[in-house]
Amino acid sequence: MPTSNNNEVTLKEIRETYYSLRNFEISNLWQRSVFLSAILVLFYSGYGYLVSKFLDEEAKNPLLLHELCCAIALLAIVFSIIWIMMAKGSKAWYEVYENKICEIEESEELKISEDHRMGSKCIPWKLDQCLLTNHGGRYSVSKLNILIGKVLLINWTIVLIIHYIGALLHFDHNDCRNCIVNTIILTIIPIVFLTILLTACFNLLAKSNALIKEGEEEKITAHQLPLSNLSSTATPPPHTIKWRHLGVFTLFLLAIALVLRQGRKESFANSESYPQKSASHHLSSRESPGKDA
């Protein structure tokens, strides 16, 4: 008499497991965003306090305020990038579970009709894109979560650029006491900013080894071949040129900073020489009537 194996896992159980994992990922999608939003609220509060100091007429050191605003903006940019990464990573994982569910539901063993499979046509009662109606809209909640992170990233990048330019304009090269310190700070800010952007763009610190694109399996197997089978003209891996790009962008931004600083020096020199010229012209105009007499 045939005995059934109790350790055998059926497709139905696997399907239920994937559904539970998908629901868990979607429920945690916004919970992670709430955690990051609390941190970003603190950054906005600190930035608002510093902006209130700019409005004060007795602001003694505007350069320091600009540098502090740049520091807050850099931290906020980091957490905005983390927001985008977490939202995109969560979206990637629940799409993995949805693909697995679609593959399972297509099998003839479960006998699920095509209308009740995941990925079938979803038709609500009413659908429009008007923001003033109460009907459903064709919007992706996960994409909106990613969009919030993009808006925050653009916002804080603009704040960083504005206050960095303000710091360059308020930089006084005649103040020898803090000239070296401020020069180092103004040099570090663009380097840190570009390092953050390039690290995020190339995904150097938060890359998932479990997620791969379609067609990457062939690339992985090609990298695992012996060196004798590889062509001598193979292109170098992209990691070897990342820091070169960072150096080029840094030098470009430093050149812009030096140009702005040189322009400020020339304008400052012209503003000092103008009162001297006007005073000497005033004295010569007072002496000329006596000579004529």
TIFI-442067 format. One record per residue (C-alpha): residue number from 0; residue in one letter; x, y, z. Coordinates in steps of 0.001 Angstrom, whole numbers, plus 500000, padded with zeros to 6 digits. Example, Ala and Ser with C-alpha at 12.3 -4.5 7.8 and 13.67 -1.06 7.14 Angstrom:
// residues 2
 seq type     xx     yy     zz
   0    A 512300 495500 507800
   1    S 513670 498940 507140
***
This chain:
// residues 293
 seq type     xx     yy     zz
   0    M 500000 500000 500000
   1    P 501660 503305 498966
   2    T 502565 505659 501772
   3    S 502629 509407 501354
   4    N 505776 511303 502241
   5    N 505002 513798 505014
   6    N 508114 515854 504165
   7    E 506930 516608 500644
   8    V 505997 520237 500019
   9    T 503140 520869 497648
  10    L 502787 523734 495212
  11    K 499823 525010 497184
  12    E 501947 525385 500322
  13    I 504721 527093 498370
  14    R 502176 529464 496854
  15    E 500797 530354 500281
  16    T 504311 530962 501562
  17    Y 505090 533334 498706
  18    Y 501824 535184 499327
  19    S 502683 535635 503010
  20    L 506188 536887 502127
  21    R 504744 539306 499585
  22    N 502206 540661 502075
  23    F 504924 541010 504705
  24    E 507142 542995 502320
  25    I 504315 545319 501287
  26    S 503258 545952 504907
  27    N 506837 546833 505880
  28    L 507284 549088 502860
  29    W 505708 552102 504555
  30    Q 506854 551198 508066
  31    R 510475 551682 506988
  32    S 509525 555009 505414
  33    V 507932 556181 508672
  34    F 511218 555512 510473
  35    L 513189 557540 507933
  36    S 510618 560341 507859
  37    A 511082 560851 511619
  38    I 514819 561371 511078
  39    L 514250 563749 508158
  40    V 511846 565809 510283
  41    L 514733 566402 512693
  42    F 516882 567612 509806
  43    Y 514164 570018 508687
  44    S 513825 571313 512248
  45    G 517561 571913 512570
  46    Y 517686 573573 509168
  47    G 514753 575816 510064
  48    Y 516559 576906 513234
  49    L 519669 577850 511240
  50    V 517600 579734 508666
  51    S 516024 581725 511499
  52    K 519549 582765 512501
  53    F 520085 584154 508993
  54    L 517012 586343 509423
  55    D 518445 587745 512626
  56    E 520180 591057 511940
  57    E 522826 590300 514555
  58    A 524140 587185 512771
  59    K 527865 587494 513475
  60    N 529214 584555 511474
  61    P 527157 583798 508354
  62    L 529955 581601 506961
  63    L 529611 579223 509910
  64    L 525843 579095 509445
  65    H 526271 578245 505773
  66    E 528713 575458 506632
  67    L 526336 574022 509237
  68    C 523504 574094 506686
  69    C 525738 572215 504248
  70    A 526460 569593 506917
  71    I 522741 569095 507615
  72    A 522037 568905 503882
  73    L 524701 566225 503410
  74    L 523224 564086 506181
  75    A 519722 564589 504792
  76    I 520948 563582 501315
  77    V 522344 560351 502768
  78    F 519021 559461 504391
  79    S 517083 560481 501265
  80    I 519213 558062 499245
  81    I 518609 555378 501880
  82    W 514858 556076 501518
  83    I 515054 555476 497760
  84    M 517184 552360 498169
  85    M 514874 550813 500767
  86    A 511783 551533 498660
  87    K 513363 550127 495498
  88    G 514707 547082 497340
  89    S 511321 546325 498888
  90    K 509659 546711 495492
  91    A 512196 544345 493943
  92    W 511585 541646 496553
  93    Y 507806 541622 496377
  94    E 508076 541544 492582
  95    V 510240 538444 492997
  96    Y 507475 536822 495056
  97    E 504855 537875 492512
  98    N 506844 536284 489682
  99    K 507142 533059 491655
 100    I 503409 533087 492378
 101    C 502619 533624 488688
 102    E 504834 530680 487734
 103    I 503169 528422 490282
 104    E 499638 529445 489343
 105    E 500321 528661 485689
 106    S 500909 524994 486512
 107    E 498125 522574 485685
 108    E 498331 520918 489102
 109    L 496567 523767 490928
 110    K 493933 524190 488207
 111    I 493556 527944 488742
 112    S 491667 529725 486005
 113    E 493422 532510 484154
 114    D 491047 535177 485489
 115    H 492014 534404 489094
 116    R 495771 534245 488643
 117    M 498099 536957 489835
 118    G 498927 539303 487000
 119    S 495525 539067 485363
 120    K 493648 542177 484295
 121    C 492686 544394 487231
 122    I 489616 546446 486356
 123    P 488118 548601 489151
 124    W 484605 550018 489117
 125    K 485781 553440 488006
 126    L 489237 554693 487109
 127    D 490499 558187 486340
 128    Q 493566 560370 486905
 129    C 491730 563473 488122
 130    L 492982 564524 491560
 131    L 489651 566169 492491
 132    T 487457 563062 492195
 133    N 486941 560231 494668
 134    H 487409 557447 492123
 135    G 490375 555153 491992
 136    G 493453 556177 490023
 137    R 496087 554296 488097
 138    Y 498884 554933 490577
 139    S 501495 552616 492039
 140    V 501913 553043 495785
 141    S 505441 551665 495695
 142    K 506422 554089 492915
 143    L 504968 556977 494924
 144    N 507134 555931 497858
 145    I 510200 556039 495619
 146    L 509047 559421 494272
 147    I 508984 560852 497816
 148    G 512625 559883 498245
 149    K 513533 561499 494924
 150    V 511793 564739 495900
 151    L 513660 564791 499214
 152    L 516964 564127 497442
 153    I 516427 566974 494957
 154    N 515272 569310 497730
 155    W 518315 568766 499934
 156    T 520695 568886 496966
 157    I 519362 572351 496079
 158    V 519768 573404 499720
 159    L 523365 572167 499691
 160    I 524239 574032 496478
 161    I 522656 577292 497688
 162    H 524465 577302 501030
 163    Y 527757 576164 499517
 164    I 527679 579120 497121
 165    G 526715 581345 500053
 166    A 529691 580028 502031
 167    L 532036 580800 499128
 168    L 530675 584345 498875
 169    H 531091 584955 502612
 170    F 534565 583456 502702
 171    D 537026 586155 503812
 172    H 540568 585420 502689
 173    N 541924 588246 504856
 174    D 540852 586470 508057
 175    C 544022 584481 508711
 176    R 542722 582906 511912
 177    N 540042 580759 510270
 178    C 541197 580858 506664
 179    I 542830 577406 506712
 180    V 539974 575771 508619
 181    N 537299 577200 506327
 182    T 539336 576284 503244
 183    I 539525 572674 504419
 184    I 535797 572579 505190
 185    L 534836 574093 501834
 186    T 537084 571567 500101
 187    I 535702 568570 501984
 188    I 532026 569416 501327
 189    P 532048 568799 497531
 190    I 534255 565735 497943
 191    V 531830 564207 500439
 192    F 528862 565116 498250
 193    L 530345 563500 495143
 194    T 531446 560454 497135
 195    I 527887 559984 498393
 196    L 526399 560342 494901
 197    L 528876 558042 493181
 198    T 528631 555454 495929
 199    A 524859 555471 495559
 200    C 524885 555481 491747
 201    F 527229 552489 491550
 202    N 525575 550791 494546
 203    L 528844 550036 496326
 204    L 527584 549636 499893
 205    A 524044 548259 499717
 206    K 524058 545839 496796
 207    S 522055 542637 497236
 208    N 523828 539546 495956
 209    A 520546 537625 495793
 210    L 518891 539950 493265
 211    I 520073 539741 489666
 212    K 518774 540997 486345
 213    E 517711 538850 483459
 214    G 520786 537759 481544
 215    E 523224 538346 484405
 216    E 523623 534602 484936
 217    E 525650 534405 481731
 218    K 527890 537246 482916
 219    I 528446 535561 486269
 220    T 529433 532272 484657
 221    A 531740 534151 482277
 222    H 533578 535728 485226
 223    Q 533986 532300 486813
 224    L 535829 530868 483771
 225    P 539602 530255 483975
 226    L 541877 533098 483011
 227    S 543204 531148 480032
 228    N 539739 531161 478442
 229    L 539276 534914 478799
 230    S 540242 537273 476036
 231    S 543228 539526 476623
 232    T 541253 542479 475302
 233    A 538470 542128 477873
 234    T 537260 545375 479318
 235    P 538228 546074 482918
 236    P 535544 545805 485579
 237    P 533644 549024 486219
 238    H 534957 549280 489795
 239    T 538403 550311 488493
 240    I 537140 553574 486975
 241    K 534754 554735 489674
 242    W 537314 556578 491773
 243    R 538768 558120 488612
 244    H 535363 559655 487905
 245    L 535225 560877 491494
 246    G 538579 562619 491102
 247    V 537553 564313 487858
 248    F 534283 565612 489315
 249    T 536075 566812 492452
 250    L 538691 568736 490476
 251    F 535963 570285 488338
 252    L 534024 571480 491389
 253    L 537172 572794 493070
 254    A 538013 574745 489910
 255    I 534591 576394 490062
 256    A 535169 577217 493734
 257    L 538552 578791 492960
 258    V 537036 580888 490166
 259    L 534309 582172 492499
 260    R 536891 582907 495178
 261    Q 539125 584795 492744
 262    G 536154 586832 491557
 263    R 535334 587707 495158
 264    K 538948 588821 495747
 265    E 538859 591121 492740
 266    S 535521 592624 493744
 267    F 536795 593128 497294
 268    A 539946 594849 496006
 269    N 537915 597106 493740
 270    S 535609 598045 496602
 271    E 538623 599039 498738
 272    S 540331 601031 496009
 273    Y 537185 602954 495063
 274    P 536916 604952 498371
 275    Q 540615 605863 498144
 276    K 540196 607146 494596
 277    S 537106 609114 495515
 278    A 538831 610646 498557
 279    S 541885 611698 496552
 280    H 539642 613152 493856
 281    H 537725 615112 496503
 282    L 540958 616531 497962
 283    S 542272 617574 494560
 284    S 538992 619314 493785
 285    R 539257 621278 497033
 286    E 542866 622314 496353
 287    S 542266 623411 492726
 288    P 540305 626640 493549
 289    G 543136 627859 495776
 290    K 545672 627394 493024
 291    D 543517 629304 490572
 292    A 543170 632189 493032
***
